[in-house]
Amino acid sequence: MRKFFVCFLILPLFLIASEVVSPSFTEQAIAATEQGMKDIAILNRPLIKVNGKTISQIDVIKKMNAFLYKNYPEVIGNKIPMYQYYSSSWRRTLDDIINDELMLLEAEAKEITVTVGDVREEVEARFGPNIMASLEKIGMSLDEARKFVETEMLVQRVMWMNVHQKAVQKATPKKIKESYFDYVKANPPKDTWVYQVLSIKGDSRGLAQKMIETAASAEGDLEARAKVVKEAFAEEPDMPNLNISDEFSIELSKLSDQHKQALEDLKPNQFSAPIEQVSRRDNSTVWRLFYLKDKLHQEPPPFEIVSEQLKNQILQQFAVEYAKEYFTALREKYHLSDAELKEMIPADYEPFALR
């Protein structure tokens, strides 16, 4: 029976330090299509050996570059976002590469294959008609691209058999219905009131009352009514402060009692009568005129609208759960310990730096 071995390669720190990639090699490895990419230094080293295949820091970079090219091509060559992505994602990407290698062993054992034609077609679809120019941008050769795509396709088939197929079986109509009931419970019907307030506050209660009554009897919106008031009382030596609020759009459940009482009997596009209230800020008297723009009622979307979204959430939930179980089982099968990996690659090890 064929035996598979997983071992770690750890270099002394002085060797790691000596492996700073030269600018030209760094430029190729991290898809340097702009001058600024030379400002990223890479500590290249072997990281781990899985079944005789050594995985280096450059292998991790190439996988990250391929991800960026497929999903965020505008980032390629931009040193700051690439550096941030490298620094935050390289450990997770290494973890993915390890899982991929173990799944390739499973694919070989179960005689799962992909055709050369399928690989060629996917490479052309992924990297476009000008394949070599596209690959040059991410520092990858044509053979590496073919191998990369072949690995992806084999991994997808292994994942379908061991993870996604099981997750699909969990997304039953009953489970989706139950998920919808939970969704409605978390998103009950919602009432939102949209309104503005004209406020008048001053030392003279009588003058403030006259001003608010003038506003209430005027025509137009609050701005027009405020203009009428200011013109009518322009000669007053101690004009009370007049203010028009921004437009409020507040859920009924979060509305203050004062505002709720002033608005509850109004219909859209109606004004309240002048209301004397106490300011919560300083307990002073303030006269207010409320203008209700709209009362909006929102029901949760019907099941037919969100059922596909809920199904996908269920699939995602169980796919994550089953993938974790599957990868744990794979690592146990091939004697690969996460604890040992963490010990061999210290938590504070950082292979990237801005020059």
Phi, psi and omega in degrees: 000138180289134180255141179247139182233141175239124179222161182254142174248119180238127179260148174303154185299325181292331176286320177301313182298327181284351184266023175299125186289137179296155182307320182292319180290320176301318182300318180290317187292326185248025173062053183279093177262358177230155183302324185296340183293342178292349181277000175259120176263141182239130170270098182273137180196156169294137182255317184200155178238121182241115179052044176087355180255121179276129177255120182254174177298325179294324176299320178295317180298317181296323177292320178294320178298319179297322177296314180298318181298322182284322189251326183222064185299336181292343181281333183303125180091355179260107196296320185293305179295328178292317178298317179297318179293314178304310186296324184272344190241352189293323180293317178296322179293319175300318178301318178296319180297318178299313179299320179299316181297321179292324178289332174295323175298319178294319179297319179295317182295327183261007177057042174272127184225166170230152183275156177300322180296319178296319180296314180300318180297319181290322177299316179295320179292323183287316189251003173080179184294326179267070190299313186297321178295320179295318181292326178299326180296331183248015174064040184230137177278168180295319178297320178295320179296317179297317179294320179299312181293319178300317178299314179304315183292319178294318179298319179300321180289320177294319179296322178299316183292324190254344184231296190294324179298321178291323179294320179300323181293340179275339182274062181280159176305321179296316181295322179293320177298315179299321179295325179293320178299319177295323180296315180295322179296322180279343181229069183291169176306146187227131175252132180232130179253134181247123186201169173228161181226132170260124184240142176229126182219131178197177182289330181268106181298319182295318180293319179298322180293318179298319181295317182291326178292324176296318178297320182294328183270352181282175179251162174092190181280185184295324178298315180295320180292322178297322178297318178300316181296314183297321179290322183290330185243026184297333183274354181293128183291325181242068182297124174300156181286129179245132183220140173247126183287164166293168177288126176267142172224096192233137175296142183304322182293342182254003183283140177293154181300320180300311182290323180297315180296325181288333188256340193298330181267359182273152171256162179307140181070024175250153176253148176279168168286161176303135183233129176266123182227171178254126180293131179287341183286313185225012178064018177275165179277136179222137176263137184227146172235117183265139174238115180270116179277318183195155170239114185255135176241126183237120175267154173301145179300146181295162183305319183299331183282322187254358185300320181293320177298316180294321177299316180296323177296319177296315178301316181296317181301310183284330177297317177297316181297311182290326178296317178299315179297318183293315181293324176298316179295320179299315183292326175293319181298321182258017172059047177245116185260129176297321180297320179293320178298317179295326179291321183284328177245097187303153182297332182267006179287125181230111186275359183238147176207146173277131180290000000 
